[in-house]
């Protein structure tokens, strides 16, 4: 079995999860702080990947960043960034498609925290940023772990979006899910089973570890 698709899948999942932590956690916090009528609109946009087929996002990704568009040409010629059929494009698409898996658990955990935590921090002279970093984040560690695990697992197993945007370039965009598809196409079920078993084992192991850690983790209040 060629292990390169496995390594690429793990690399993509790890990088996308890291970016989702940097983007999704502050976004979830901002959602809890706004009472504007427009908040449901942003919540709907964030959660669109949960109900949309991955081919829809893949199609509009192709339309937006293709070489035939002004944005696509500018990114390639000026920035030197090729998003279609490249690993970088897979990272961006994976972050967008897995955003709700990070935002929703963190958002729910932040809303469940009592207001007295923030009020006590403000009385002690903490700024909003310091309160978020020193008080709120330690109390939502289980949600951070849950969001990270589900985002990682979601990126690891994605197929439709990966195929549309990345294609099947060995060493570049040929992930484990694509390798399974390749093996099935040539009726090599034994080869497909090898990749499938690796993904199954990785996903199950990650989930078991996360639920075990969350069950034992004390809540800091």
C-alpha positions as a LaTeX table, in Angstrom:
\begin{tabular}{lrrr}
\hline
Residue & $x$ (\AA) & $y$ (\AA) & $z$ (\AA) \\
\hline
Unk1 & 0.00 & 0.00 & 0.00 \\
Unk2 & 1.25 & 3.45 & $-0.93$ \\
Unk3 & 1.26 & 5.42 & 2.32 \\
Unk4 & 1.60 & 8.84 & 0.73 \\
Unk5 & $-2.20$ & 9.41 & 0.48 \\
Unk6 & $-2.47$ & 8.65 & 4.20 \\
Unk7 & 0.28 & 11.12 & 5.05 \\
Unk8 & $-1.31$ & 13.79 & 2.84 \\
Unk9 & $-4.71$ & 13.24 & 4.45 \\
Unk10 & $-3.24$ & 13.58 & 7.95 \\
Unk11 & $-1.27$ & 16.67 & 6.93 \\
Unk12 & $-4.37$ & 18.30 & 5.44 \\
Unk13 & $-6.53$ & 17.45 & 8.46 \\
Unk14 & $-3.95$ & 18.75 & 10.94 \\
Unk15 & $-3.35$ & 22.00 & 9.06 \\
Unk16 & $-7.05$ & 22.66 & 8.50 \\
Unk17 & $-7.84$ & 21.95 & 12.16 \\
Unk18 & $-5.17$ & 24.38 & 13.32 \\
Unk19 & $-6.55$ & 27.10 & 11.08 \\
Unk20 & $-10.08$ & 26.32 & 12.24 \\
Unk21 & $-9.01$ & 26.85 & 15.85 \\
Unk22 & $-7.53$ & 30.23 & 14.96 \\
Unk23 & $-10.62$ & 31.25 & 12.99 \\
Unk24 & $-13.51$ & 29.37 & 14.55 \\
Unk25 & $-12.94$ & 30.11 & 18.24 \\
Unk26 & $-12.85$ & 33.93 & 17.88 \\
Unk27 & $-15.80$ & 33.71 & 15.48 \\
Unk28 & $-17.84$ & 31.73 & 18.00 \\
Unk29 & $-16.97$ & 34.27 & 20.69 \\
Unk30 & $-18.04$ & 37.18 & 18.48 \\
Unk31 & $-21.36$ & 35.45 & 17.82 \\
Unk32 & $-22.01$ & 35.19 & 21.55 \\
Unk33 & $-21.27$ & 38.90 & 22.00 \\
Unk34 & $-23.63$ & 40.26 & 19.36 \\
Unk35 & $-27.35$ & 40.71 & 19.84 \\
Unk36 & $-27.88$ & 42.14 & 16.36 \\
Unk37 & $-30.74$ & 40.98 & 14.16 \\
Unk38 & $-28.13$ & 39.92 & 11.61 \\
Unk39 & $-26.67$ & 37.19 & 13.84 \\
Unk40 & $-29.03$ & 34.47 & 12.51 \\
Unk41 & $-27.79$ & 35.29 & 9.01 \\
Unk42 & $-24.17$ & 34.65 & 9.99 \\
Unk43 & $-25.18$ & 31.50 & 11.87 \\
Unk44 & $-26.96$ & 30.25 & 8.76 \\
Unk45 & $-23.96$ & 30.99 & 6.53 \\
Unk46 & $-21.59$ & 29.19 & 8.90 \\
Unk47 & $-23.84$ & 26.13 & 9.04 \\
Unk48 & $-24.54$ & 25.87 & 5.32 \\
Unk49 & $-21.94$ & 23.08 & 4.88 \\
Unk50 & $-24.04$ & 20.87 & 7.16 \\
Unk51 & $-26.93$ & 20.83 & 4.68 \\
Unk52 & $-25.30$ & 21.54 & 1.32 \\
Unk53 & $-23.79$ & 18.76 & $-0.82$ \\
Unk54 & $-20.00$ & 19.19 & $-1.01$ \\
Unk55 & $-20.34$ & 19.45 & $-4.79$ \\
Unk56 & $-22.15$ & 22.79 & $-4.40$ \\
Unk57 & $-19.26$ & 24.34 & $-2.49$ \\
Unk58 & $-16.84$ & 22.69 & $-4.88$ \\
Unk59 & $-18.63$ & 24.13 & $-7.90$ \\
Unk60 & $-18.62$ & 27.69 & $-6.58$ \\
Unk61 & $-15.01$ & 27.28 & $-5.51$ \\
Unk62 & $-14.17$ & 26.39 & $-9.12$ \\
Unk63 & $-16.20$ & 29.33 & $-10.40$ \\
Unk64 & $-14.57$ & 31.80 & $-8.00$ \\
Unk65 & $-10.93$ & 30.74 & $-8.30$ \\
Unk66 & $-10.68$ & 29.35 & $-11.81$ \\
Unk67 & $-8.11$ & 30.73 & $-14.23$ \\
Unk68 & $-10.93$ & 32.26 & $-16.25$ \\
Unk69 & $-11.91$ & 34.65 & $-13.44$ \\
Unk70 & $-10.27$ & 37.93 & $-12.49$ \\
Unk71 & $-9.73$ & 36.75 & $-8.93$ \\
Unk72 & $-8.21$ & 33.48 & $-10.04$ \\
Unk73 & $-5.82$ & 35.20 & $-12.48$ \\
Unk74 & $-4.85$ & 37.80 & $-9.88$ \\
Unk75 & $-4.07$ & 35.16 & $-7.27$ \\
Unk76 & $-1.96$ & 33.18 & $-9.70$ \\
Unk77 & $-0.14$ & 36.02 & $-11.46$ \\
Unk78 & 0.33 & 38.53 & $-8.64$ \\
Unk79 & 0.26 & 36.46 & $-5.45$ \\
Unk80 & 1.59 & 33.28 & $-7.03$ \\
Unk81 & $-1.16$ & 31.21 & $-5.43$ \\
Unk82 & $-2.84$ & 28.40 & $-7.34$ \\
Unk83 & $-5.95$ & 27.24 & $-5.49$ \\
Unk84 & $-7.41$ & 24.81 & $-8.00$ \\
Unk85 & $-5.88$ & 21.33 & $-8.14$ \\
Unk86 & $-3.41$ & 22.18 & $-5.41$ \\
Unk87 & $-2.88$ & 21.32 & $-1.76$ \\
Unk88 & $-3.35$ & 24.97 & $-0.78$ \\
Unk89 & $-6.79$ & 24.97 & $-2.36$ \\
Unk90 & $-7.72$ & 21.84 & $-0.43$ \\
Unk91 & $-6.71$ & 23.54 & 2.82 \\
Unk92 & $-8.89$ & 26.59 & 2.14 \\
Unk93 & $-11.86$ & 24.51 & 1.00 \\
Unk94 & $-11.54$ & 22.18 & 4.00 \\
Unk95 & $-11.53$ & 25.10 & 6.42 \\
Unk96 & $-14.68$ & 26.54 & 4.87 \\
Unk97 & $-16.45$ & 23.19 & 4.70 \\
Unk98 & $-15.58$ & 22.14 & 8.26 \\
Unk99 & $-16.16$ & 25.51 & 9.93 \\
Unk100 & $-19.44$ & 24.55 & 11.67 \\
Unk101 & $-17.79$ & 21.53 & 13.29 \\
Unk102 & $-15.51$ & 23.91 & 15.16 \\
Unk103 & $-17.80$ & 26.90 & 15.70 \\
Unk104 & $-20.91$ & 25.12 & 16.99 \\
Unk105 & $-19.40$ & 23.27 & 20.00 \\
Unk106 & $-17.42$ & 26.34 & 21.06 \\
Unk107 & $-20.41$ & 28.64 & 20.60 \\
Unk108 & $-22.65$ & 26.36 & 22.67 \\
Unk109 & $-20.04$ & 26.07 & 25.44 \\
Unk110 & $-19.48$ & 29.82 & 25.63 \\
Unk111 & $-23.21$ & 30.51 & 25.85 \\
Unk112 & $-23.54$ & 27.95 & 28.65 \\
Unk113 & $-21.00$ & 29.74 & 30.86 \\
Unk114 & $-22.55$ & 31.90 & 33.61 \\
Unk115 & $-22.30$ & 35.65 & 33.19 \\
Unk116 & $-20.82$ & 35.84 & 36.68 \\
Unk117 & $-17.50$ & 34.56 & 35.31 \\
Unk118 & $-17.08$ & 37.55 & 33.03 \\
Unk119 & $-18.43$ & 39.97 & 35.59 \\
Unk120 & $-15.94$ & 38.78 & 38.21 \\
Unk121 & $-13.09$ & 39.11 & 35.70 \\
Unk122 & $-14.14$ & 42.66 & 34.82 \\
Unk123 & $-14.28$ & 43.57 & 38.51 \\
Unk124 & $-10.69$ & 42.34 & 38.83 \\
Unk125 & $-9.71$ & 44.69 & 36.01 \\
Unk126 & $-9.41$ & 42.16 & 33.19 \\
Unk127 & $-9.96$ & 43.41 & 29.67 \\
Unk128 & $-12.34$ & 41.58 & 27.33 \\
Unk129 & $-9.41$ & 39.90 & 25.59 \\
Unk130 & $-7.77$ & 38.85 & 28.85 \\
Unk131 & $-11.12$ & 37.59 & 30.16 \\
Unk132 & $-11.61$ & 35.53 & 27.02 \\
Unk133 & $-8.09$ & 34.10 & 27.15 \\
Unk134 & $-7.67$ & 33.59 & 30.91 \\
Unk135 & $-11.20$ & 32.86 & 32.09 \\
Unk136 & $-13.47$ & 31.68 & 29.28 \\
Unk137 & $-11.12$ & 29.49 & 27.27 \\
Unk138 & $-10.03$ & 27.32 & 30.24 \\
Unk139 & $-13.69$ & 26.62 & 30.96 \\
Unk140 & $-14.48$ & 25.38 & 27.46 \\
Unk141 & $-11.55$ & 23.02 & 26.98 \\
Unk142 & $-13.87$ & 20.03 & 26.37 \\
Unk143 & $-15.65$ & 21.98 & 23.62 \\
Unk144 & $-12.32$ & 22.96 & 22.06 \\
Unk145 & $-11.26$ & 19.33 & 22.02 \\
Unk146 & $-14.62$ & 18.20 & 20.63 \\
Unk147 & $-14.54$ & 20.81 & 17.87 \\
Unk148 & $-10.97$ & 19.95 & 16.96 \\
Unk149 & $-11.66$ & 16.22 & 16.83 \\
Unk150 & $-14.79$ & 16.49 & 14.73 \\
Unk151 & $-13.17$ & 18.98 & 12.37 \\
Unk152 & $-10.09$ & 16.76 & 12.01 \\
Unk153 & $-12.19$ & 13.65 & 11.36 \\
Unk154 & $-14.42$ & 15.49 & 8.91 \\
Unk155 & $-11.48$ & 16.74 & 6.84 \\
Unk156 & $-9.83$ & 13.32 & 7.02 \\
Unk157 & $-12.81$ & 11.59 & 5.44 \\
Unk158 & $-13.96$ & 14.18 & 2.91 \\
Unk159 & $-14.24$ & 12.95 & $-0.67$ \\
Unk160 & $-16.55$ & 14.94 & $-2.96$ \\
Unk161 & $-15.08$ & 18.35 & $-2.27$ \\
Unk162 & $-11.54$ & 17.00 & $-2.49$ \\
Unk163 & $-12.19$ & 15.36 & $-5.85$ \\
Unk164 & $-13.78$ & 18.47 & $-7.39$ \\
Unk165 & $-11.20$ & 20.98 & $-6.22$ \\
Unk166 & $-8.02$ & 18.94 & $-5.95$ \\
Unk167 & $-8.51$ & 16.25 & $-8.53$ \\
Unk168 & $-6.25$ & 13.24 & $-8.26$ \\
Unk169 & $-2.64$ & 14.38 & $-8.43$ \\
Unk170 & $-0.22$ & 11.88 & $-6.83$ \\
Unk171 & 1.81 & 13.49 & $-4.08$ \\
Unk172 & $-0.25$ & 16.69 & $-4.24$ \\
Unk173 & $-3.99$ & 16.10 & $-3.92$ \\
Unk174 & $-4.40$ & 12.31 & $-3.96$ \\
Unk175 & $-5.71$ & 11.76 & $-0.45$ \\
Unk176 & $-6.72$ & 8.49 & 1.19 \\
Unk177 & $-10.38$ & 8.93 & 0.27 \\
Unk178 & $-9.40$ & 9.40 & $-3.37$ \\
Unk179 & $-7.10$ & 6.37 & $-3.19$ \\
Unk180 & $-10.06$ & 4.25 & $-2.05$ \\
Unk181 & $-12.07$ & 5.47 & $-5.04$ \\
Unk182 & $-9.19$ & 4.66 & $-7.39$ \\
Unk183 & $-8.89$ & 1.12 & $-6.07$ \\
Unk184 & $-12.63$ & 0.49 & $-6.34$ \\
Unk185 & $-12.65$ & 1.75 & $-9.94$ \\
Unk186 & $-10.16$ & $-0.94$ & $-10.94$ \\
Unk187 & $-12.01$ & $-3.53$ & $-8.81$ \\
Unk188 & $-9.10$ & $-3.85$ & $-6.40$ \\
Unk189 & $-11.23$ & $-4.27$ & $-3.31$ \\
Unk190 & $-8.34$ & $-5.57$ & $-1.25$ \\
Unk191 & $-6.39$ & $-2.37$ & $-1.88$ \\
Unk192 & $-9.45$ & $-0.23$ & $-1.17$ \\
Unk193 & $-10.00$ & $-2.13$ & 2.06 \\
Unk194 & $-6.47$ & $-1.34$ & 3.24 \\
Unk195 & $-7.02$ & 2.41 & 2.91 \\
Unk196 & $-10.54$ & 2.17 & 4.33 \\
Unk197 & $-9.35$ & 0.24 & 7.37 \\
Unk198 & $-6.64$ & 2.81 & 8.07 \\
Unk199 & $-9.16$ & 5.68 & 7.91 \\
Unk200 & $-11.64$ & 3.73 & 10.03 \\
Unk201 & $-9.01$ & 2.97 & 12.64 \\
Unk202 & $-7.73$ & 6.55 & 12.75 \\
Unk203 & $-11.22$ & 8.06 & 13.02 \\
Unk204 & $-12.37$ & 5.62 & 15.70 \\
Unk205 & $-9.16$ & 6.04 & 17.71 \\
Unk206 & $-9.37$ & 9.84 & 17.60 \\
Unk207 & $-13.01$ & 9.85 & 18.70 \\
Unk208 & $-12.40$ & 7.38 & 21.52 \\
Unk209 & $-9.47$ & 9.43 & 22.79 \\
Unk210 & $-11.46$ & 12.66 & 22.69 \\
Unk211 & $-14.47$ & 11.24 & 24.53 \\
Unk212 & $-12.22$ & 9.61 & 27.13 \\
Unk213 & $-10.30$ & 12.83 & 27.78 \\
Unk214 & $-13.49$ & 14.90 & 27.93 \\
Unk215 & $-15.07$ & 12.52 & 30.40 \\
Unk216 & $-12.13$ & 12.86 & 32.79 \\
Unk217 & $-11.43$ & 16.55 & 32.30 \\
Unk218 & $-12.40$ & 18.70 & 35.29 \\
Unk219 & $-14.34$ & 21.86 & 34.65 \\
Unk220 & $-12.59$ & 25.03 & 35.79 \\
Unk221 & $-15.12$ & 27.29 & 37.48 \\
\hline
\end{tabular}
